[in-house]
Structures are given as C-alpha cells and as structure tokens.
Amino acid sequence: MSNSNDKKDNNINNGLLIVYTGNGKGKTTAALGMCIRAVGYNWKICIIQFIKGSWKYGELKGIKKLESNVELYTVGEGFVGILDDNKEFEEHRKAASDGVKFSIDKMKSGNYNLVILDELNVAMDLGLVTEDELQEILANKPDRLHLVITGRNAPDSLLEKADLITEMKEIKHPFQQGILAQKGIDW
C-alpha cells in the first residue's frame, strides 16, 4: 500500500511550509492567528517583518502581551517608494538582505516551533530579496520548524514547495468606498 503523502510521513513533528498570499486583506492576520493558536500550546514563535518598518502597528503592542512566547523583529526600512519613504532603494535592499541572514539564524537556532516571515513575498516582488536568498531560507529550514511566509505575489518557486497555500482574494474593500485604513482593523 502506498503512502498517500509522499512528501512527508504522517509524523506530527514535521514542520510545514505555509504560504498566505493574494491581493486580499488578511495574510498577516492569518499568520498572527496561527501565532495565537500556537501560544495556546506554549510554543515559541519568532515573527520577522520585512516591509513594515517605520509605522507603529497594533500588532507590535499586541505581541508585547505575548512576549514570554513571541518575539517580533522588524528588519525592513518601511514601505518602499511610497508614503513617507525617502530612503535609497539600496538601503532597503541591504536591510532585506540582512533580514534574510537574521531569519536563517533565528530558524537554525532551535529556539522556535514557528517562524513567520511577514511580507517576505512583497520584499521579493520589489526586488529586495532575491530568488537565491529565498532558496537559501528554504534550504535552511529545520525539519521540525513550521515556517509561514506572507505577502502578495508569492513566487511560483515558493508555491511549488509549500505544504499549505491560502490565497486571500479581494472581493470588496472599504478603501473603494473612500474609507481610509482604521486603527485596530488595518494597522
């Protein structure tokens, strides 16, 4: 009888590669929901944000309340080429490259059950993280570590390797009715 899951055996200690992508809202929110669930089992979680840098988001305050289990690091220099960005592209690129190295160190440390690389797909789409750097991240994922990667425009090379992919699809958005982003909902 053949195993219906050739990629992984049915051992619950296998770490999954999970991708939340798509043009709809909710990718980071889904990853943070998984974080909350994991904290319920006393897991250790590391969240590394690649794009969000200069703004103060509600998740920063919320995660502080979980700091015995969750570490959150912002490795990006903020939004690239929009809003209040006045940095050179190379400054963003260097921050992202350093963030890749930092992420690999955190994954390999053995200190976490779950690592979330928030907005890594966007960093790739913007040219801040290269395909080679993505492959280096994936090659260094320990077998037992669960890895979540978020952001729109996930590359095919990531989707091919993922165990779980959820695509958020925008159907309706308040911004379309002239409603701006709201504290506690959007940031």
C-alpha positions as CSV (number, residue, x, y, z in Angstrom):
1,M,0.0,0.0,0.0
2,S,1.4,3.4,-1.0
3,N,1.6,6.3,1.3
4,S,-0.8,9.0,0.2
5,N,1.6,11.7,1.3
6,D,4.9,11.0,-0.5
7,K,6.4,14.4,0.6
8,K,6.0,13.9,4.3
9,D,5.3,11.0,6.6
10,N,2.4,11.3,8.9
11,N,4.7,12.2,11.9
12,I,3.2,15.3,13.6
13,N,6.7,16.6,14.2
14,N,7.2,17.5,10.6
15,G,7.4,21.2,10.2
16,L,5.2,22.7,7.5
17,L,5.9,25.4,4.9
18,I,2.8,27.6,4.9
19,V,2.1,30.5,2.5
20,Y,-0.5,33.2,2.8
21,T,-0.7,35.2,-0.4
22,G,-3.2,37.0,-2.7
23,N,-4.4,40.6,-3.2
24,G,-6.9,40.5,-0.4
25,K,-6.5,41.6,3.2
26,G,-5.8,39.0,5.9
27,K,-2.4,37.5,5.2
28,T,-0.6,38.9,8.2
29,T,-3.8,38.5,10.2
30,A,-4.0,34.8,9.4
31,A,-0.3,34.3,10.4
32,L,-0.9,36.1,13.7
33,G,-4.0,34.0,14.3
34,M,-1.8,30.9,13.9
35,C,0.6,32.6,16.3
36,I,-2.1,33.0,18.9
37,R,-3.1,29.3,18.5
38,A,0.5,28.2,18.9
39,V,0.9,30.3,22.1
40,G,-2.0,28.3,23.5
41,Y,0.2,25.3,23.3
42,N,3.2,27.2,24.8
43,W,5.1,27.2,21.5
44,K,7.9,29.6,20.9
45,I,7.3,31.9,17.9
46,C,9.5,34.3,16.0
47,I,7.9,36.9,13.7
48,I,10.2,38.8,11.3
49,Q,8.6,41.6,9.3
50,F,10.3,42.5,6.1
51,I,8.4,45.6,4.8
52,K,6.7,47.2,7.8
53,G,9.3,49.4,9.4
54,S,8.6,53.0,10.0
55,W,4.9,52.8,11.2
56,K,3.7,51.6,14.6
57,Y,1.2,48.9,14.1
58,G,-1.2,47.5,16.6
59,E,0.4,44.0,16.3
60,L,3.5,45.5,17.9
61,K,1.5,46.4,21.0
62,G,-0.5,43.1,21.0
63,I,2.6,40.9,20.6
64,K,4.2,42.6,23.7
65,K,1.4,41.0,25.7
66,L,2.6,37.6,24.5
67,E,6.3,38.3,24.9
68,S,7.1,35.2,27.0
69,N,6.4,33.1,23.9
70,V,6.6,35.5,20.9
71,E,9.5,37.6,19.6
72,L,8.8,40.2,16.9
73,Y,11.5,41.8,14.8
74,T,11.2,44.4,12.1
75,V,14.1,44.1,9.6
76,G,12.7,46.3,6.8
77,E,13.2,50.0,6.4
78,G,9.4,50.7,5.9
79,F,7.4,51.0,2.8
80,V,9.4,51.1,-0.4
81,G,8.8,54.0,-2.8
82,I,5.5,55.2,-1.3
83,L,4.1,57.2,1.6
84,D,6.9,58.6,3.8
85,D,9.8,56.7,2.1
86,N,12.8,58.9,1.4
87,K,15.4,56.2,1.6
88,E,17.5,55.0,-1.3
89,F,16.5,51.6,-2.8
90,E,19.9,50.2,-1.8
91,E,19.2,51.0,1.8
92,H,16.0,48.9,1.6
93,R,17.8,46.1,-0.2
94,K,20.6,45.9,2.4
95,A,18.1,45.8,5.2
96,A,16.2,43.0,3.5
97,S,19.5,41.1,2.8
98,D,20.4,41.5,6.4
99,G,16.9,40.3,7.3
100,V,17.4,37.1,5.3
101,K,20.6,36.3,7.2
102,F,18.8,37.2,10.5
103,S,15.9,34.9,9.6
104,I,18.1,32.0,8.8
105,D,20.0,32.4,12.1
106,K,16.7,32.5,14.0
107,M,15.4,29.4,12.2
108,K,18.6,27.5,12.8
109,S,18.8,28.5,16.5
110,G,16.4,25.7,17.6
111,N,14.6,28.1,19.9
112,Y,11.3,28.2,18.0
113,N,8.5,26.0,16.9
114,L,7.1,28.5,14.4
115,V,8.8,31.3,12.4
116,I,6.7,33.8,10.5
117,L,8.4,35.8,7.7
118,D,5.8,38.6,7.2
119,E,5.8,40.3,3.9
120,L,8.7,38.3,2.5
121,N,6.8,37.8,-0.7
122,V,6.4,41.6,-1.1
123,A,10.1,42.0,-0.4
124,M,10.8,39.6,-3.2
125,D,8.3,41.2,-5.6
126,L,10.0,44.6,-5.0
127,G,13.4,43.1,-5.8
128,L,14.7,43.5,-2.2
129,V,15.1,39.7,-1.7
130,T,16.4,37.6,-4.5
131,E,15.3,34.1,-5.6
132,D,18.7,32.8,-4.4
133,E,18.0,34.3,-0.9
134,L,14.6,32.7,-0.9
135,Q,16.1,29.3,-1.7
136,E,18.7,29.8,1.0
137,I,15.9,30.4,3.5
138,L,14.1,27.3,2.4
139,A,17.2,25.2,2.4
140,N,18.0,26.2,6.0
141,K,14.5,25.4,7.4
142,P,14.9,22.7,10.1
143,D,12.7,19.7,9.5
144,R,10.6,20.3,12.7
145,L,10.2,24.0,12.3
146,H,6.9,25.4,11.0
147,L,7.6,28.3,8.6
148,V,4.9,30.8,7.5
149,I,5.6,33.2,4.7
150,T,3.1,36.0,3.9
151,G,2.6,38.7,1.3
152,R,1.0,39.1,-2.1
153,N,2.6,37.8,-5.3
154,A,4.2,34.7,-3.9
155,P,6.7,33.3,-6.4
156,D,6.0,30.0,-8.1
157,S,9.2,28.6,-6.7
158,L,7.8,29.0,-3.2
159,L,4.3,27.8,-4.1
160,E,5.8,24.6,-5.5
161,K,7.5,23.7,-2.2
162,A,4.7,24.8,0.1
163,D,2.6,22.3,2.1
164,L,-0.3,24.8,2.6
165,I,-1.2,27.8,0.5
166,T,-4.1,30.1,1.2
167,E,-4.8,32.9,-1.3
168,M,-6.7,35.9,0.0
169,K,-8.9,37.3,-2.7
170,E,-10.2,40.8,-2.5
171,I,-13.9,41.0,-3.2
172,K,-14.7,44.3,-1.6
173,H,-12.6,46.8,0.3
174,P,-13.6,49.8,2.4
175,F,-11.0,51.9,0.5
176,Q,-13.1,51.5,-2.6
177,Q,-15.8,53.5,-0.8
178,G,-13.4,56.1,0.3
179,I,-12.9,54.7,3.8
180,L,-9.3,55.0,4.9
181,A,-7.4,52.4,6.9
182,Q,-8.6,52.2,10.5
183,K,-6.6,51.7,13.8
184,G,-7.3,48.2,15.2
185,I,-8.5,46.9,11.9
186,D,-5.8,47.7,9.3
187,W,-2.9,48.8,11.5
